[in-house]
Amino acid sequence: MLEEMFGNAHPIIGVVHLLALPGSARWEGQTESIYQRAEQEAVALATGGADAIIVENFFDAPFTKGRVDAATVSAFSIAVKRVMALVDLPIGINCLRNDGLSALAIASTTGAQFIRVNVYTGAMVTDQGIIEGIAHELMLYRKLLQAQKKVKIFADILVKHASPIGIHNDVKEHAKDAIIRGQADAIIMSGQATGSAADLAEMKAVREEFPHFPMLVGSGCDAKNIKSMLSIADGAIVASSLKREGILQNPVDVERVRALVNAAKN
């Protein structure tokens, strides 16, 4: 599936972190600079050799744990269309903290090919409070929008900045819930926080349980560790290490993108 979507069996998916959007507490009252920054980062990712781009409302923190504001969805959609006008890469949507329904709506109306959902099954204690999985609602909504074949759902397993609530704490069981009961199209393994590396032992355990199911690593990848990550995972979503000087608030650095892409290939 990943090779069909991205033209690469081990895709590198770069991230465009949108500046604060309308509807968030940090919005500064205008949108053009948001779109221009998104365009610049998308071009840097494409020029550096990324196989795809996922767009996130990252700087909207503090996030709501439920649905985002309608103005946020509108501005998010415009940003995605501006990015698509400049780069010919598959595009994904992550509507933070866990608004998979809005992400799916944005993807369906803009032509994006996949979404990331932080809490797809189960329940997690997060900095937004308790967030419950949305697999049932999201699958129904995808059917309503007739987007089953157009938009894939990439589900996080034990997502960063969160701790699980439930009867088990086995990463393989959480993966099984998302894959078998939730019917996700791919899973994402990440570390404990933004920029922290995923646990290789946990990744191996899930890989052994589901040897052929698409798995991406969702945090902590850089040019030094990307080969070891891709020895287990099928692809990587990369953000922090691609920023200028490695500083999260900075724009994407095309040379850092090139370095990571080359390291993944060699």
C-alpha atoms as one frame of an Amber mdcrd trajectory, in Angstrom:
protein
   0.000   0.000   0.000   2.723   2.490   0.914   4.617   1.991  -2.338   1.391
   2.436  -4.286   0.571   5.649  -2.407   4.016   7.221  -2.242   6.044   5.654
  -5.029   8.450   4.314  -2.415   8.123   1.220  -0.232   9.917   3.128   2.568
   8.590   6.678   2.279   9.948   9.712   4.082   6.985  11.938   4.990   7.951
  15.492   5.917   5.771  17.698   8.098   4.491  21.219   7.499   3.730  22.792
  10.878   1.128  25.470  10.274   1.442  28.680  12.243  -1.463  29.366  14.615
  -4.754  29.307  12.714  -7.991  31.241  13.255  -9.933  29.617  16.073  -6.796
  28.988  18.168  -5.711  31.042  21.165  -2.396  31.960  19.505  -3.772  33.267
  16.215  -2.314  36.697  15.467  -5.150  38.022  13.335  -4.066  37.392   9.746
  -3.657  34.382   7.494  -1.381  35.214   4.559   1.820  34.648   6.535   0.444
  31.222   7.564  -0.043  30.213   3.944   3.301  31.616   2.802   5.201  29.729
   5.510   3.335  26.529   4.609   4.261  27.004   0.960   7.927  27.621   1.785
   8.151  24.527   3.990   6.379  22.331   1.457   8.752  23.425  -1.313  11.749
  22.773   0.937  10.480  19.258   1.694   9.787  18.499  -1.962  13.126  19.940
  -3.106  14.955  17.929  -0.455  13.461  14.688  -1.725  10.627  13.870   0.691
   8.117  11.374  -0.677   5.054  13.003   0.896   3.966  15.797   3.209   1.645
  15.819   6.204   0.169  19.169   7.224  -0.499  19.792  10.934  -1.991  22.664
  12.942   0.979  22.225  15.282   1.221  25.796  16.524  -2.431  25.887  17.587
  -1.371  24.533  21.010  -2.936  24.449  23.541  -5.179  22.080  21.605  -8.796
  21.205  22.136  -9.361  17.512  22.784 -12.480  17.535  20.602 -13.564  19.264
  17.415 -11.631  22.317  16.265 -13.338  25.573  15.345 -14.974  25.952  11.924
 -12.613  28.844  11.134  -9.670  26.531  11.836 -11.001  23.964   9.359 -11.505
  26.664   6.716  -8.029  28.142   7.072  -6.484  24.660   7.270  -8.165  23.710
   3.983  -6.886  26.828   2.238  -3.356  26.121   3.464  -3.546  22.578   2.082
  -4.739  23.808  -1.321  -1.936  26.385  -1.428   0.587  23.623  -0.714  -0.936
  21.366  -3.364  -0.659  24.123  -5.948   3.133  24.139  -5.517   4.173  20.532
  -4.875   3.181  17.329  -6.615   3.423  15.003  -3.629   0.860  12.969  -1.677
  -0.561  15.077   1.146  -1.765  14.021   4.597  -3.696  15.839   7.311  -3.272
  15.772  11.099  -5.849  17.936  12.884  -4.590  18.176  16.443  -5.178  17.063
  19.020  -7.519  14.335  17.818 -10.061  15.803  15.406 -10.027  12.997  12.887
 -13.457  13.989  11.587 -12.260  17.451  10.566  -9.044  15.944   9.177 -11.127
  13.591   7.059 -13.347  16.441   5.882 -10.305  18.502   4.897  -8.726  15.543
   3.124 -11.924  14.643   1.282 -12.553  18.171   0.025  -8.954  19.065  -0.875
  -7.862  15.736  -2.363  -5.388  14.780   0.360  -4.677  11.046   0.463  -4.342
  10.198   4.158  -4.925  11.412   7.695  -3.133  10.816  10.993  -5.250  10.104
  14.079  -3.509  10.300  17.456  -6.076   8.345  19.520  -7.894   6.026  17.155
  -8.850   3.219  19.535  -8.763   2.936  23.313  -8.437   5.927  25.636  -5.477
   8.057  26.664  -4.698  10.546  29.408  -3.165  13.550  27.654  -2.328  17.170
  28.366  -5.843  17.907  27.053  -7.431  15.473  29.519  -8.902  12.073  28.677
  -9.249  11.466  24.937 -11.251   8.498  23.695 -10.810   6.659  20.408 -12.886
   7.704  17.408 -12.612   4.671  15.128 -16.374   4.048  14.976 -17.330   7.642
  14.163 -14.468   8.081  11.726 -15.174   4.933   9.730 -18.857   5.871   9.456
 -17.953   9.402   8.359 -15.508   8.104   5.765 -18.287   5.957   4.322 -20.683
   8.912   4.340 -18.159  10.978   2.392 -17.533   8.028   0.055 -13.851   8.364
   0.809 -12.967   4.737   1.629 -10.710   4.408  -1.416  -9.543   8.030  -1.453
  -8.391   8.717   2.134  -6.369   6.268   4.229  -6.361   6.320   8.034  -2.947
   6.176   9.743  -3.478   5.452  13.455  -1.016   6.159  16.248  -0.244   3.370
  18.714   0.411   4.705  22.245   0.815   8.207  20.870   3.357  10.663  22.298
   2.377  13.036  25.131  -0.132  10.487  26.410  -0.578   7.468  28.686  -3.062
   4.651  28.062  -6.139   3.821  30.109  -7.390   0.256  29.916  -7.128  -3.352
  30.896  -3.810  -3.948  29.145  -0.590  -2.040  28.589   0.928  -4.334  25.960
   1.874  -2.427  22.820   0.973  -5.466  20.703  -2.567  -5.454  22.090  -2.942
  -1.739  21.347  -1.736  -2.385  17.808  -4.165  -5.273  17.458  -7.057  -3.019
  18.537  -6.214  -0.432  15.883  -5.529  -2.947  13.112  -8.152  -5.637  13.638
 -10.958  -3.967  15.571 -10.389  -0.408  14.332  -9.561  -1.346  10.723  -6.848
   1.290  10.361  -4.941   1.338   7.064  -1.527   1.839   8.685  -0.133   2.333
  12.183   2.341   4.854  13.598   4.819   4.198  16.423   6.291   7.202  18.225
   8.325   8.150  21.276   7.090   9.700  24.502   7.234  13.300  23.270   7.776
  15.431  20.170  11.274  14.764  18.852  11.885  11.671  20.995  12.669   8.420
  19.240  10.310   5.463  19.153  11.247   2.410  21.207  12.918  -0.106  18.888
  11.930  -3.031  21.106   8.274  -2.040  20.960   8.493  -1.579  17.217  10.042
  -5.050  16.837   7.322  -6.596  18.999   4.580  -5.103  16.838   6.425  -6.026
  13.636   6.699  -9.650  14.769   2.974  -9.708  15.552   2.001  -8.019  12.264
   4.878  -8.674   9.842   3.144  -7.362   6.731   1.001  -4.518   8.064   2.154
  -0.983   7.120   4.019   0.640  10.022   5.531   4.118  10.169   7.710   5.648
  12.846   6.223   8.981  13.892   8.828  10.843  15.940  12.518  11.149  16.711
  13.981  10.277  13.304  17.122  12.008  12.082  19.921  11.361   9.612  21.829
   9.328  12.215  19.112   6.855  13.164  16.856   6.707  10.108  18.439   3.490
   8.785  17.887   1.643  12.063  14.302   2.903  12.219  13.595   1.792   8.657
  15.095  -1.621   9.354  11.863  -2.236  11.289   9.331   0.346  10.133   8.140
   0.756   6.552   8.436   4.538   6.542   8.916   7.623   8.682   7.132  10.867
   9.494   9.825  13.453  10.218   9.521  17.006  11.538  11.842  18.264  14.300
  15.186  17.166  12.842  14.379  18.835   9.501  14.032  22.326  10.985  16.809
  24.915  10.700  19.376  24.259  13.431  17.077  21.484  14.645  14.896  24.036
  16.446  11.207  23.108  16.316   9.945  26.662  15.855  12.148  27.278  12.814
  11.160  26.623   9.177  12.199  23.474   7.317  15.828  23.373   6.156  16.140
  21.854   2.685  19.707  20.659   3.364  18.565  18.756   6.438  15.850  17.143
   4.340  18.419  16.088   1.713  20.724  14.694   4.391  17.994  12.557   5.938
  16.674  11.328   2.598  20.188  10.374   1.490  20.862   8.627   4.790  17.657
   6.617   4.385  18.718   5.475   0.910  22.359   4.636   1.643
